[in-house]
Amino acid sequence: MVQKAMENCLVDETILVETAQKIAKETESPSLIDAFDLYVLKSGLALELNQDDGLFLFKPEKPYTPMAQVFMRQFAYALSIYRVYLGVCETYCAIYSQNRIETQIQKDCIESAIFLKHQLNEKVDLISLNPEVIKIENEILSLLTAKKVHEGLDQFKKNIDTLKIKLVALLESGTNYLQDSYKEFPNNPILWILHDRSWHALLKTISGLLYAKQYYYSTLYGTLEIKKEFISSIKSEIEEFDNAVVVINFPAAMRYFDFLGSD
């Protein structure tokens, strides 16, 4: 019975996505975490979710044997860490799928202006070209106003900043779960100095995968520590991505100035 309830928590990611999409009809956006919580809390296990820190807690109505109690608490930690993993994946997807700033109008104007510029070097009726030149010039000047150049940029940066804060919070939560659960369940086999129990080995494997092997551990003191520099580097990478996308989305605006300043 307990095994079946545990299996109910371990839902295939495809099913999680489908459930998240159904939930999205009632909320602003689909959430893998919300879908996962739904399955865990309805699994039949005595698990509660601490909404403040996103940690699953094992609170049985009847006492388990000491060994079973430890195992279920470890399982609750594992679910909490997996919950962080889902949130990290979801947040990265949201960052990379942000709507880009539309610059097609600017690009079309530039192509038209370049075409007319080439016409000046050929034997054409300049008077007949003048209305078209004036039209394109007015369009370019209109698009170069501060409002047009920055249209969508403020919202884009706001969205990225919000997602960055969410991602850092998730990574910091995961750090706490891994470090606390490593220390809470000591490594105590007979030859503990030579090898880990499966729980400690699992936590080190997860730390390596989720935090790019950026962690320290001490077999002697029974501690695991995720390097703080790793999360700082993630912040920097997102900021670089933010700046890079802005540059990619505004080549047209920058080319306007090059074109208008050319002979």
N, C-alpha and C positions, 0 to 999 in steps of 0.2 A: 504493500500500500504506500509506504514512504517512497519506495523507488519510483513508483508510477507518478507520484506527486512531484518528485524531483525532475522526472522526464518532462512533465508539463511545463516546467520553467525553461527548458532548453529547446526553444522554438527555432525552427529553421528561419534563416534571415529572409527568405522569399516570403514566408508567411507573415513575418514581422512587417515587411514592406506593404503587403496587401492590407494588413490590419491598420497600419498607419494611414494609408490612403482612405480607408473607411472612416477613421477617426477624424480625418481632415475635413470631412463634410460638416462636422459640428464645431470645428475650431478653425483658426486662421491658417494653419499650415500642418502638414503631416509630421509626426514625430515618432521615430523609432523607439525612443525612450518611453513615451506614453504607451505605445503598443506593448513593449516589453514588460512594463509595470503591470499592465492589465493581465498578462499571462501568469506572472509570478504571484500576484496577490490572489489570483483565483486558482492557483495550483493545488491547493489543499494542504500546503505546508503552513506551519505557524510562523509566518513571516510578516513583519510590518515594515513599512517604509518611513524612515525619518525624513520628512520633507525638507528640513533645514539643511541637512548635509547630503541627502540622496543616498543614505546608507540603509541597506536591508538589515533588520534585526530579527534574530530567532527568539521567539517568545512562546514556548509551548505551554499549554494549559496543565499538562502533567509532566513531571520530571523524567528526563531520559537518563540512561546510564551515563556516567562521566565521559566515556569514550564517544558515545553517540552524540552527546551534547557538544563536545569539541568538534566533531565532524560536521554537525549541522551549522555551527557558528562559522566554521571555515567555508562551508558552502554558501552561507549568506554573504560573506566577504567576497567570494568569487563572483557571485551574481552582481554585487555592487560594482566590482571592477569591470565586469563585462558591460554593465550599464554605462560606465564612463567611456569604454571603447566605442559603444554605439553613438554616444553623444559626440565624441571626437570625430568619428567618420561623418556623421550628419552635419556637423559644423563646417568641416573642410569642404564638403560638397556644396554647402550653402555659399561659402566664400568663393569657390571657383565657378559657381553658376550665377553669380550676381549679374543682373542685366547691365550690359555695357552701354556707355553713353553713345547715342546715335549721332554719327557724323557724316552720313551719306549725302545730305544736302550740301554740306561744305565741300565734300569731295567732288560732287557734280559741278559746283561753281568753279572750282579750281580747274577741272578738265576743260570747261568751256572757256575760261580765261586764257589758259595755255594755248588752246586752239586759235583763239583770236590773236594772240601774241604772234603765233607763227604766220598768220595771215598778213601781218604787217610787213613781212619780208617778201611777200609775193605781190604780183601786180593785181591788186584788187581795188575796188571803189571804196576808199576810206569813208566817204560820206555815208554810203549805205551801211557800213559797219558800225557807224557811230551810235545809232539807237541801241544796238545789241551790247556794245561796250558799256554804255551808260546803265543799261538794265543790269548787267552782271556786276558792275561796280557798286550799284546801289544794294544789290543782294549781299555782296561780300561785306560791305560796310555795316549792313544790318546784322549780319551774322557775327561780326566782330565786336558787337556791343557786349559789355560785361555780362549782361543777363543771358545772352545766347551762348557765349563761350563757356560759361559755367553751368549751363542748364543740365540738371541731372547729377552734376559733380558733387554737390553738397550732400544729396541723399545717398549717393554711392559711398562716399567717405563715412557718412553716419552709419550705414549698414555694416560696412567693414569694421568700423570701430566697435559696434555692438557685438558682432560675431567674434572679434578678437578677445573681448572681455569674457564672452561665454566660453571660448576655447581654453583660455588661461585658467578660468575657474574650474573647468572639467579636469584639466591636467593637474592642477593643484589638489583637487579632491582625490584623484587617482593616486597621487603621491602619498597623501595621508593614509588612504586605505592600505596600500602596499606596505608602507613603513609600519603602521600600527599592527596589521595582521601578522607581519613577520615577527614582531617583538612579542605579541600577545600569545603566540603559540611557539614556545622555545624548541630549539633543535636538541632533542634529548635521546637519540639512540645510544647504544653502548659505546660505539666508536664515533661520537658526535664530531670530534675534531677532524675526522678523516672524510666524512660524507654527511650530506644533508638528509633530513627526512623528506618525503615526497612533497610536503607542503612548502617547505623553504625552497626546494628545487623548482617547484611550480611558480612561486612568486618571482624568483630570479629570472625565469624564462619569460614571464609576462612583462617584467620590468625591461628586459632587453628588447622585446618586441614593441612595446608601447612607448618606450622612452629611448629608443635607439642605443641601447646598452650604456646609457649614461647614468650609471649608479655605482655606489660603493656598498660593500657588505663586510661585516666582521663576524667570522665564525666564533671567535672567542667571546664577544659581547652579545652575539645574537641580534645584530642590528642590520638594517638595510636602509640606505639613504639615496634618494634620487638627486642627482646633481641639479642645483638651482640654476646653474648656467644654461641648462638645456631649455627650460621654460623661457628664459630671457632670449635665447636664440630663436625660439619659435615666434616670440613677439616681433623680433627684428625682421624675420623672414616675411611675416604678414605685412609689416609696414613697407618692406621692399616691394612686395607684390602689389600693394595698394598704389604705390608711386609708379610702378612699371605699367600698370593697367591704365592709369591716368595719362601717361605719356603715349601709350599705344592708341588710346582713344582720341587723342588730340593732335595727331600728325597734321590733319587738315588745317587746324587753327594756326599751327606753327608755320605751315607752308604758306599761309596767307601773307604773313609778314615778309617771308622770303620773296614771294612773288611781287608784292607791292613795292618792295625796296629794290627790285631789280630794274635794269634799264629797259 
